[in-house]
Amino acid sequence: MSDESIRAQIEAALSHPEAEDGLYFNNLIVVHEEEERPIVEGSEVDILRILEALVQRGRISVEGEGDQRIYHLVR
């Protein structure tokens, strides 16, 4: 999976109406059958690395720390 593909999937998941209040990391990689937002595919290491790059570029904001971090798409 390419970095660009993972980045696009992250942005699609965070821009989905179900992500209005942000998403925990686990909500990016696991989507329950009643949820409609897209899943982010790739290794956890790659997804976390790209999330951090998007945070540094100002595309995503983060609330909380550790396992309680919530990612929001900056609009």
HTML snippet that shows the backbone in 3Dmol.js (N, CA, C, O; Angstrom):
<script src="https://3Dmol.org/build/3Dmol-min.js"></script>
<div id="view" style="width:600px;height:400px;position:relative"></div>
<script>
const pdb = `
ATOM      1  N   MET A   1       0.858  -1.170   0.000  1.00  0.00           N
ATOM      2  CA  MET A   1       0.000   0.000   0.000  1.00  0.00           C
ATOM      3  C   MET A   1       0.908   1.238   0.000  1.00  0.00           C
ATOM      4  O   MET A   1       1.831   1.339   0.808  1.00  0.00           O
ATOM      5  N   SER A   2       0.641   2.152  -0.892  1.00  0.00           N
ATOM      6  CA  SER A   2       1.474   3.354  -0.990  1.00  0.00           C
ATOM      7  C   SER A   2       1.076   4.384   0.065  1.00  0.00           C
ATOM      8  O   SER A   2      -0.051   4.390   0.562  1.00  0.00           O
ATOM      9  N   ASP A   3       2.031   5.255   0.393  1.00  0.00           N
ATOM     10  CA  ASP A   3       1.759   6.324   1.359  1.00  0.00           C
ATOM     11  C   ASP A   3       0.615   7.205   0.887  1.00  0.00           C
ATOM     12  O   ASP A   3      -0.227   7.611   1.688  1.00  0.00           O
ATOM     13  N   GLU A   4       0.578   7.504  -0.405  1.00  0.00           N
ATOM     14  CA  GLU A   4      -0.485   8.367  -0.939  1.00  0.00           C
ATOM     15  C   GLU A   4      -1.856   7.712  -0.796  1.00  0.00           C
ATOM     16  O   GLU A   4      -2.843   8.385  -0.498  1.00  0.00           O
ATOM     17  N   SER A   5      -1.913   6.408  -1.008  1.00  0.00           N
ATOM     18  CA  SER A   5      -3.172   5.685  -0.871  1.00  0.00           C
ATOM     19  C   SER A   5      -3.639   5.694   0.582  1.00  0.00           C
ATOM     20  O   SER A   5      -4.817   5.912   0.861  1.00  0.00           O
ATOM     21  N   ILE A   6      -2.710   5.455   1.503  1.00  0.00           N
ATOM     22  CA  ILE A   6      -3.052   5.477   2.927  1.00  0.00           C
ATOM     23  C   ILE A   6      -3.487   6.869   3.345  1.00  0.00           C
ATOM     24  O   ILE A   6      -4.464   7.018   4.079  1.00  0.00           O
ATOM     25  N   ARG A   7      -2.771   7.897   2.886  1.00  0.00           N
ATOM     26  CA  ARG A   7      -3.128   9.280   3.206  1.00  0.00           C
ATOM     27  C   ARG A   7      -4.540   9.591   2.715  1.00  0.00           C
ATOM     28  O   ARG A   7      -5.333  10.187   3.444  1.00  0.00           O
ATOM     29  N   ALA A   8      -4.851   9.195   1.497  1.00  0.00           N
ATOM     30  CA  ALA A   8      -6.181   9.455   0.936  1.00  0.00           C
ATOM     31  C   ALA A   8      -7.260   8.725   1.731  1.00  0.00           C
ATOM     32  O   ALA A   8      -8.341   9.270   1.955  1.00  0.00           O
ATOM     33  N   GLN A   9      -6.973   7.497   2.158  1.00  0.00           N
ATOM     34  CA  GLN A   9      -7.936   6.733   2.948  1.00  0.00           C
ATOM     35  C   GLN A   9      -8.160   7.377   4.318  1.00  0.00           C
ATOM     36  O   GLN A   9      -9.289   7.426   4.806  1.00  0.00           O
ATOM     37  N   ILE A  10      -7.086   7.871   4.935  1.00  0.00           N
ATOM     38  CA  ILE A  10      -7.208   8.548   6.237  1.00  0.00           C
ATOM     39  C   ILE A  10      -8.087   9.784   6.092  1.00  0.00           C
ATOM     40  O   ILE A  10      -9.000  10.004   6.888  1.00  0.00           O
ATOM     41  N   GLU A  11      -7.808  10.583   5.079  1.00  0.00           N
ATOM     42  CA  GLU A  11      -8.587  11.806   4.876  1.00  0.00           C
ATOM     43  C   GLU A  11     -10.039  11.488   4.542  1.00  0.00           C
ATOM     44  O   GLU A  11     -10.939  12.208   4.975  1.00  0.00           O
ATOM     45  N   ALA A  12     -10.285  10.420   3.778  1.00  0.00           N
ATOM     46  CA  ALA A  12     -11.664  10.023   3.459  1.00  0.00           C
ATOM     47  C   ALA A  12     -12.401   9.581   4.724  1.00  0.00           C
ATOM     48  O   ALA A  12     -13.556   9.948   4.936  1.00  0.00           O
ATOM     49  N   ALA A  13     -11.726   8.794   5.558  1.00  0.00           N
ATOM     50  CA  ALA A  13     -12.362   8.324   6.798  1.00  0.00           C
ATOM     51  C   ALA A  13     -12.671   9.489   7.727  1.00  0.00           C
ATOM     52  O   ALA A  13     -13.749   9.542   8.317  1.00  0.00           O
ATOM     53  N   LEU A  14     -11.732  10.423   7.862  1.00  0.00           N
ATOM     54  CA  LEU A  14     -11.928  11.547   8.780  1.00  0.00           C
ATOM     55  C   LEU A  14     -12.898  12.592   8.236  1.00  0.00           C
ATOM     56  O   LEU A  14     -13.423  13.400   9.003  1.00  0.00           O
ATOM     57  N   SER A  15     -13.141  12.590   6.941  1.00  0.00           N
ATOM     58  CA  SER A  15     -14.095  13.551   6.382  1.00  0.00           C
ATOM     59  C   SER A  15     -15.507  12.973   6.300  1.00  0.00           C
ATOM     60  O   SER A  15     -16.445  13.685   5.941  1.00  0.00           O
ATOM     61  N   HIS A  16     -15.663  11.704   6.626  1.00  0.00           N
ATOM     62  CA  HIS A  16     -16.979  11.054   6.600  1.00  0.00           C
ATOM     63  C   HIS A  16     -17.853  11.629   7.720  1.00  0.00           C
ATOM     64  O   HIS A  16     -17.341  11.945   8.794  1.00  0.00           O
ATOM     65  N   PRO A  17     -19.158  11.770   7.488  1.00  0.00           N
ATOM     66  CA  PRO A  17     -20.057  12.302   8.528  1.00  0.00           C
ATOM     67  C   PRO A  17     -19.980  11.552   9.859  1.00  0.00           C
ATOM     68  O   PRO A  17     -20.183  12.161  10.909  1.00  0.00           O
ATOM     69  N   GLU A  18     -19.694  10.252   9.845  1.00  0.00           N
ATOM     70  CA  GLU A  18     -19.573   9.490  11.093  1.00  0.00           C
ATOM     71  C   GLU A  18     -18.351   9.914  11.910  1.00  0.00           C
ATOM     72  O   GLU A  18     -18.247   9.577  13.090  1.00  0.00           O
ATOM     73  N   ALA A  19     -17.438  10.642  11.296  1.00  0.00           N
ATOM     74  CA  ALA A  19     -16.216  11.073  11.984  1.00  0.00           C
ATOM     75  C   ALA A  19     -16.297  12.532  12.408  1.00  0.00           C
ATOM     76  O   ALA A  19     -15.272  13.154  12.690  1.00  0.00           O
ATOM     77  N   GLU A  20     -17.491  13.078  12.456  1.00  0.00           N
ATOM     78  CA  GLU A  20     -17.691  14.492  12.794  1.00  0.00           C
ATOM     79  C   GLU A  20     -16.997  14.880  14.100  1.00  0.00           C
ATOM     80  O   GLU A  20     -16.462  15.983  14.214  1.00  0.00           O
ATOM     81  N   ASP A  21     -17.001  13.986  15.076  1.00  0.00           N
ATOM     82  CA  ASP A  21     -16.368  14.259  16.367  1.00  0.00           C
ATOM     83  C   ASP A  21     -14.960  13.691  16.452  1.00  0.00           C
ATOM     84  O   ASP A  21     -14.374  13.649  17.533  1.00  0.00           O
ATOM     85  N   GLY A  22     -14.408  13.252  15.320  1.00  0.00           N
ATOM     86  CA  GLY A  22     -13.081  12.675  15.286  1.00  0.00           C
ATOM     87  C   GLY A  22     -13.122  11.170  15.437  1.00  0.00           C
ATOM     88  O   GLY A  22     -14.172  10.587  15.710  1.00  0.00           O
ATOM     89  N   LEU A  23     -11.962  10.542  15.254  1.00  0.00           N
ATOM     90  CA  LEU A  23     -11.860   9.090  15.356  1.00  0.00           C
ATOM     91  C   LEU A  23     -10.630   8.697  16.157  1.00  0.00           C
ATOM     92  O   LEU A  23      -9.566   9.301  16.024  1.00  0.00           O
ATOM     93  N   TYR A  24     -10.789   7.683  16.984  1.00  0.00           N
ATOM     94  CA  TYR A  24      -9.639   7.045  17.620  1.00  0.00           C
ATOM     95  C   TYR A  24      -8.902   6.243  16.544  1.00  0.00           C
ATOM     96  O   TYR A  24      -9.480   5.910  15.509  1.00  0.00           O
ATOM     97  N   PHE A  25      -7.640   5.938  16.787  1.00  0.00           N
ATOM     98  CA  PHE A  25      -6.863   5.157  15.826  1.00  0.00           C
ATOM     99  C   PHE A  25      -7.584   3.858  15.471  1.00  0.00           C
ATOM    100  O   PHE A  25      -7.695   3.511  14.295  1.00  0.00           O
ATOM    101  N   ASN A  26      -8.075   3.140  16.483  1.00  0.00           N
ATOM    102  CA  ASN A  26      -8.747   1.861  16.212  1.00  0.00           C
ATOM    103  C   ASN A  26      -9.964   2.025  15.316  1.00  0.00           C
ATOM    104  O   ASN A  26     -10.305   1.115  14.560  1.00  0.00           O
ATOM    105  N   ASN A  27     -10.628   3.185  15.392  1.00  0.00           N
ATOM    106  CA  ASN A  27     -11.786   3.423  14.525  1.00  0.00           C
ATOM    107  C   ASN A  27     -11.369   3.657  13.075  1.00  0.00           C
ATOM    108  O   ASN A  27     -12.192   3.545  12.167  1.00  0.00           O
ATOM    109  N   LEU A  28     -10.103   3.980  12.855  1.00  0.00           N
ATOM    110  CA  LEU A  28      -9.611   4.126  11.485  1.00  0.00           C
ATOM    111  C   LEU A  28      -9.371   2.768  10.837  1.00  0.00           C
ATOM    112  O   LEU A  28      -9.588   2.601   9.637  1.00  0.00           O
ATOM    113  N   ILE A  29      -8.928   1.811  11.624  1.00  0.00           N
ATOM    114  CA  ILE A  29      -8.535   0.523  11.049  1.00  0.00           C
ATOM    115  C   ILE A  29      -9.587  -0.572  11.217  1.00  0.00           C
ATOM    116  O   ILE A  29      -9.480  -1.632  10.600  1.00  0.00           O
ATOM    117  N   VAL A  30     -10.605  -0.322  12.049  1.00  0.00           N
ATOM    118  CA  VAL A  30     -11.696  -1.286  12.237  1.00  0.00           C
ATOM    119  C   VAL A  30     -13.012  -0.551  12.028  1.00  0.00           C
ATOM    120  O   VAL A  30     -13.290   0.449  12.690  1.00  0.00           O
ATOM    121  N   VAL A  31     -13.809  -1.054  11.109  1.00  0.00           N
ATOM    122  CA  VAL A  31     -15.130  -0.478  10.853  1.00  0.00           C
ATOM    123  C   VAL A  31     -16.151  -1.575  11.091  1.00  0.00           C
ATOM    124  O   VAL A  31     -16.108  -2.628  10.455  1.00  0.00           O
ATOM    125  N   HIS A  32     -17.063  -1.322  12.005  1.00  0.00           N
ATOM    126  CA  HIS A  32     -18.110  -2.296  12.327  1.00  0.00           C
ATOM    127  C   HIS A  32     -19.152  -2.310  11.218  1.00  0.00           C
ATOM    128  O   HIS A  32     -19.298  -1.331  10.487  1.00  0.00           O
ATOM    129  N   GLU A  33     -19.871  -3.413  11.092  1.00  0.00           N
ATOM    130  CA  GLU A  33     -20.779  -3.569   9.954  1.00  0.00           C
ATOM    131  C   GLU A  33     -21.881  -2.507   9.897  1.00  0.00           C
ATOM    132  O   GLU A  33     -22.394  -2.224   8.815  1.00  0.00           O
ATOM    133  N   GLU A  34     -22.253  -1.918  11.025  1.00  0.00           N
ATOM    134  CA  GLU A  34     -23.297  -0.880  10.996  1.00  0.00           C
ATOM    135  C   GLU A  34     -22.735   0.492  10.607  1.00  0.00           C
ATOM    136  O   GLU A  34     -23.500   1.430  10.380  1.00  0.00           O
ATOM    137  N   GLU A  35     -21.421   0.614  10.530  1.00  0.00           N
ATOM    138  CA  GLU A  35     -20.786   1.885  10.164  1.00  0.00           C
ATOM    139  C   GLU A  35     -20.548   1.926   8.658  1.00  0.00           C
ATOM    140  O   GLU A  35     -20.329   0.894   8.023  1.00  0.00           O
ATOM    141  N   GLU A  36     -20.592   3.118   8.103  1.00  0.00           N
ATOM    142  CA  GLU A  36     -20.481   3.268   6.654  1.00  0.00           C
ATOM    143  C   GLU A  36     -19.181   3.915   6.197  1.00  0.00           C
ATOM    144  O   GLU A  36     -18.889   3.930   5.001  1.00  0.00           O
ATOM    145  N   ARG A  37     -18.396   4.449   7.128  1.00  0.00           N
ATOM    146  CA  ARG A  37     -17.182   5.150   6.707  1.00  0.00           C
ATOM    147  C   ARG A  37     -16.159   4.157   6.169  1.00  0.00           C
ATOM    148  O   ARG A  37     -16.182   2.980   6.527  1.00  0.00           O
ATOM    149  N   PRO A  38     -15.262   4.632   5.310  1.00  0.00           N
ATOM    150  CA  PRO A  38     -14.250   3.729   4.739  1.00  0.00           C
ATOM    151  C   PRO A  38     -13.191   3.337   5.769  1.00  0.00           C
ATOM    152  O   PRO A  38     -12.902   4.089   6.700  1.00  0.00           O
ATOM    153  N   ILE A  39     -12.629   2.165   5.587  1.00  0.00           N
ATOM    154  CA  ILE A  39     -11.561   1.668   6.438  1.00  0.00           C
ATOM    155  C   ILE A  39     -10.220   2.152   5.873  1.00  0.00           C
ATOM    156  O   ILE A  39     -10.095   2.402   4.674  1.00  0.00           O
ATOM    157  N   VAL A  40      -9.245   2.278   6.731  1.00  0.00           N
ATOM    158  CA  VAL A  40      -7.891   2.633   6.295  1.00  0.00           C
ATOM    159  C   VAL A  40      -7.090   1.337   6.273  1.00  0.00           C
ATOM    160  O   VAL A  40      -6.958   0.660   7.293  1.00  0.00           O
ATOM    161  N   GLU A  41      -6.558   1.002   5.105  1.00  0.00           N
ATOM    162  CA  GLU A  41      -5.783  -0.223   4.948  1.00  0.00           C
ATOM    163  C   GLU A  41      -4.301   0.098   4.977  1.00  0.00           C
ATOM    164  O   GLU A  41      -3.876   1.158   4.516  1.00  0.00           O
ATOM    165  N   GLY A  42      -3.526  -0.813   5.515  1.00  0.00           N
ATOM    166  CA  GLY A  42      -2.086  -0.646   5.612  1.00  0.00           C
ATOM    167  C   GLY A  42      -1.635  -1.126   6.971  1.00  0.00           C
ATOM    168  O   GLY A  42      -2.459  -1.437   7.832  1.00  0.00           O
ATOM    169  N   SER A  43      -0.335  -1.188   7.169  1.00  0.00           N
ATOM    170  CA  SER A  43       0.167  -1.633   8.468  1.00  0.00           C
ATOM    171  C   SER A  43      -0.064  -0.532   9.498  1.00  0.00           C
ATOM    172  O   SER A  43      -0.099   0.650   9.154  1.00  0.00           O
ATOM    173  N   GLU A  44      -0.221  -0.920  10.750  1.00  0.00           N
ATOM    174  CA  GLU A  44      -0.426   0.066  11.816  1.00  0.00           C
ATOM    175  C   GLU A  44       0.740   1.049  11.868  1.00  0.00           C
ATOM    176  O   GLU A  44       0.540   2.242  12.095  1.00  0.00           O
ATOM    177  N   VAL A  45       1.950   0.549  11.659  1.00  0.00           N
ATOM    178  CA  VAL A  45       3.139   1.410  11.686  1.00  0.00           C
ATOM    179  C   VAL A  45       3.058   2.470  10.587  1.00  0.00           C
ATOM    180  O   VAL A  45       3.326   3.646  10.835  1.00  0.00           O
ATOM    181  N   ASP A  46       2.691   2.055   9.376  1.00  0.00           N
ATOM    182  CA  ASP A  46       2.585   3.005   8.263  1.00  0.00           C
ATOM    183  C   ASP A  46       1.463   4.014   8.494  1.00  0.00           C
ATOM    184  O   ASP A  46       1.633   5.203   8.227  1.00  0.00           O
ATOM    185  N   ILE A  47       0.324   3.546   8.988  1.00  0.00           N
ATOM    186  CA  ILE A  47      -0.806   4.445   9.232  1.00  0.00           C
ATOM    187  C   ILE A  47      -0.436   5.477  10.293  1.00  0.00           C
ATOM    188  O   ILE A  47      -0.713   6.666  10.129  1.00  0.00           O
ATOM    189  N   LEU A  48       0.183   5.030  11.373  1.00  0.00           N
ATOM    190  CA  LEU A  48       0.600   5.973  12.428  1.00  0.00           C
ATOM    191  C   LEU A  48       1.627   6.971  11.907  1.00  0.00           C
ATOM    192  O   LEU A  48       1.567   8.154  12.241  1.00  0.00           O
ATOM    193  N   ARG A  49       2.566   6.503  11.095  1.00  0.00           N
ATOM    194  CA  ARG A  49       3.586   7.395  10.528  1.00  0.00           C
ATOM    195  C   ARG A  49       2.936   8.462   9.642  1.00  0.00           C
ATOM    196  O   ARG A  49       3.310   9.634   9.702  1.00  0.00           O
ATOM    197  N   ILE A  50       1.993   8.066   8.844  1.00  0.00           N
ATOM    198  CA  ILE A  50       1.331   9.013   7.942  1.00  0.00           C
ATOM    199  C   ILE A  50       0.415   9.943   8.728  1.00  0.00           C
ATOM    200  O   ILE A  50       0.314  11.125   8.397  1.00  0.00           O
ATOM    201  N   LEU A  51      -0.254   9.439   9.758  1.00  0.00           N
ATOM    202  CA  LEU A  51      -1.050  10.312  10.631  1.00  0.00           C
ATOM    203  C   LEU A  51      -0.173  11.407  11.227  1.00  0.00           C
ATOM    204  O   LEU A  51      -0.551  12.579  11.220  1.00  0.00           O
ATOM    205  N   GLU A  52       0.984  11.034  11.737  1.00  0.00           N
ATOM    206  CA  GLU A  52       1.897  12.019  12.333  1.00  0.00           C
ATOM    207  C   GLU A  52       2.365  13.040  11.301  1.00  0.00           C
ATOM    208  O   GLU A  52       2.485  14.226  11.606  1.00  0.00           O
ATOM    209  N   ALA A  53       2.627  12.581  10.084  1.00  0.00           N
ATOM    210  CA  ALA A  53       3.033  13.508   9.019  1.00  0.00           C
ATOM    211  C   ALA A  53       1.904  14.484   8.707  1.00  0.00           C
ATOM    212  O   ALA A  53       2.153  15.668   8.482  1.00  0.00           O
ATOM    213  N   LEU A  54       0.669  13.998   8.693  1.00  0.00           N
ATOM    214  CA  LEU A  54      -0.481  14.873   8.433  1.00  0.00           C
ATOM    215  C   LEU A  54      -0.695  15.862   9.572  1.00  0.00           C
ATOM    216  O   LEU A  54      -1.114  16.996   9.340  1.00  0.00           O
ATOM    217  N   VAL A  55      -0.408  15.439  10.805  1.00  0.00           N
ATOM    218  CA  VAL A  55      -0.490  16.347  11.953  1.00  0.00           C
ATOM    219  C   VAL A  55       0.552  17.449  11.795  1.00  0.00           C
ATOM    220  O   VAL A  55       0.247  18.625  11.991  1.00  0.00           O
ATOM    221  N   GLN A  56       1.770  17.077  11.444  1.00  0.00           N
ATOM    222  CA  GLN A  56       2.850  18.056  11.284  1.00  0.00           C
ATOM    223  C   GLN A  56       2.554  19.035  10.155  1.00  0.00           C
ATOM    224  O   GLN A  56       2.942  20.201  10.228  1.00  0.00           O
ATOM    225  N   ARG A  57       1.867  18.567   9.106  1.00  0.00           N
ATOM    226  CA  ARG A  57       1.526  19.448   7.979  1.00  0.00           C
ATOM    227  C   ARG A  57       0.264  20.267   8.246  1.00  0.00           C
ATOM    228  O   ARG A  57      -0.125  21.093   7.420  1.00  0.00           O
ATOM    229  N   GLY A  58      -0.375  20.042   9.394  1.00  0.00           N
ATOM    230  CA  GLY A  58      -1.559  20.816   9.745  1.00  0.00           C
ATOM    231  C   GLY A  58      -2.843  20.333   9.102  1.00  0.00           C
ATOM    232  O   GLY A  58      -3.848  21.042   9.142  1.00  0.00           O
ATOM    233  N   ARG A  59      -2.842  19.137   8.505  1.00  0.00           N
ATOM    234  CA  ARG A  59      -4.044  18.599   7.861  1.00  0.00           C
ATOM    235  C   ARG A  59      -4.957  17.903   8.875  1.00  0.00           C
ATOM    236  O   ARG A  59      -6.166  17.797   8.672  1.00  0.00           O
ATOM    237  N   ILE A  60      -4.342  17.424   9.989  1.00  0.00           N
ATOM    238  CA  ILE A  60      -5.079  16.716  11.028  1.00  0.00           C
ATOM    239  C   ILE A  60      -4.697  17.311  12.375  1.00  0.00           C
ATOM    240  O   ILE A  60      -3.537  17.643  12.616  1.00  0.00           O
ATOM    241  N   SER A  61      -5.693  17.439  13.252  1.00  0.00           N
ATOM    242  CA  SER A  61      -5.409  17.849  14.625  1.00  0.00           C
ATOM    243  C   SER A  61      -5.628  16.650  15.538  1.00  0.00           C
ATOM    244  O   SER A  61      -6.330  15.704  15.182  1.00  0.00           O
ATOM    245  N   VAL A  62      -5.019  16.702  16.714  1.00  0.00           N
ATOM    246  CA  VAL A  62      -5.096  15.592  17.664  1.00  0.00           C
ATOM    247  C   VAL A  62      -5.559  16.123  19.002  1.00  0.00           C
ATOM    248  O   VAL A  62      -5.126  17.182  19.455  1.00  0.00           O
ATOM    249  N   GLU A  63      -6.442  15.374  19.622  1.00  0.00           N
ATOM    250  CA  GLU A  63      -6.948  15.693  20.958  1.00  0.00           C
ATOM    251  C   GLU A  63      -6.651  14.483  21.843  1.00  0.00           C
ATOM    252  O   GLU A  63      -6.910  13.351  21.434  1.00  0.00           O
ATOM    253  N   GLY A  64      -6.122  14.692  23.021  1.00  0.00           N
ATOM    254  CA  GLY A  64      -5.820  13.593  23.934  1.00  0.00           C
ATOM    255  C   GLY A  64      -4.417  13.059  23.737  1.00  0.00           C
ATOM    256  O   GLY A  64      -3.631  13.589  22.952  1.00  0.00           O
ATOM    257  N   GLU A  65      -4.118  11.986  24.476  1.00  0.00           N
ATOM    258  CA  GLU A  65      -2.786  11.396  24.441  1.00  0.00           C
ATOM    259  C   GLU A  65      -2.871   9.881  24.413  1.00  0.00           C
ATOM    260  O   GLU A  65      -3.890   9.297  24.781  1.00  0.00           O
ATOM    261  N   GLY A  66      -1.792   9.252  23.974  1.00  0.00           N
ATOM    262  CA  GLY A  66      -1.685   7.794  23.982  1.00  0.00           C
ATOM    263  C   GLY A  66      -2.830   7.124  23.246  1.00  0.00           C
ATOM    264  O   GLY A  66      -3.200   7.533  22.146  1.00  0.00           O
ATOM    265  N   ASP A  67      -3.385   6.092  23.862  1.00  0.00           N
ATOM    266  CA  ASP A  67      -4.493   5.347  23.251  1.00  0.00           C
ATOM    267  C   ASP A  67      -5.771   6.171  23.172  1.00  0.00           C
ATOM    268  O   ASP A  67      -6.715   5.789  22.480  1.00  0.00           O
ATOM    269  N   GLN A  68      -5.806   7.292  23.874  1.00  0.00           N
ATOM    270  CA  GLN A  68      -7.001   8.133  23.898  1.00  0.00           C
ATOM    271  C   GLN A  68      -6.930   9.279  22.887  1.00  0.00           C
ATOM    272  O   GLN A  68      -7.750  10.195  22.929  1.00  0.00           O
ATOM    273  N   ARG A  69      -5.959   9.229  21.988  1.00  0.00           N
ATOM    274  CA  ARG A  69      -5.838  10.283  20.972  1.00  0.00           C
ATOM    275  C   ARG A  69      -7.008  10.204  19.997  1.00  0.00           C
ATOM    276  O   ARG A  69      -7.361   9.129  19.512  1.00  0.00           O
ATOM    277  N   ILE A  70      -7.596  11.350  19.724  1.00  0.00           N
ATOM    278  CA  ILE A  70      -8.686  11.449  18.754  1.00  0.00           C
ATOM    279  C   ILE A  70      -8.196  12.323  17.610  1.00  0.00           C
ATOM    280  O   ILE A  70      -7.723  13.438  17.828  1.00  0.00           O
ATOM    281  N   TYR A  71      -8.312  11.815  16.401  1.00  0.00           N
ATOM    282  CA  TYR A  71      -7.847  12.525  15.202  1.00  0.00           C
ATOM    283  C   TYR A  71      -9.017  13.233  14.540  1.00  0.00           C
ATOM    284  O   TYR A  71     -10.099  12.667  14.386  1.00  0.00           O
ATOM    285  N   HIS A  72      -8.781  14.484  14.148  1.00  0.00           N
ATOM    286  CA  HIS A  72      -9.781  15.309  13.460  1.00  0.00           C
ATOM    287  C   HIS A  72      -9.169  15.855  12.180  1.00  0.00           C
ATOM    288  O   HIS A  72      -8.009  16.267  12.164  1.00  0.00           O
ATOM    289  N   LEU A  73      -9.945  15.857  11.117  1.00  0.00           N
ATOM    290  CA  LEU A  73      -9.505  16.488   9.893  1.00  0.00           C
ATOM    291  C   LEU A  73      -9.662  17.989  10.064  1.00  0.00           C
ATOM    292  O   LEU A  73     -10.722  18.456  10.482  1.00  0.00           O
ATOM    293  N   VAL A  74      -8.626  18.748   9.748  1.00  0.00           N
ATOM    294  CA  VAL A  74      -8.680  20.206   9.830  1.00  0.00           C
ATOM    295  C   VAL A  74      -9.393  20.699   8.577  1.00  0.00           C
ATOM    296  O   VAL A  74      -9.003  20.382   7.453  1.00  0.00           O
ATOM    297  N   ARG A  75     -10.431  21.468   8.793  1.00  0.00           N
ATOM    298  CA  ARG A  75     -11.239  21.953   7.633  1.00  0.00           C
ATOM    299  C   ARG A  75     -10.993  23.413   7.387  1.00  0.00           C
ATOM    300  O   ARG A  75     -11.573  23.991   6.469  1.00  0.00           O
TER     301      ARG A  75
END
`;
const viewer = $3Dmol.createViewer("view");
viewer.addModel(pdb, "pdb");
viewer.setStyle({}, {cartoon: {color: "spectrum"}});
viewer.zoomTo();
viewer.render();
</script>
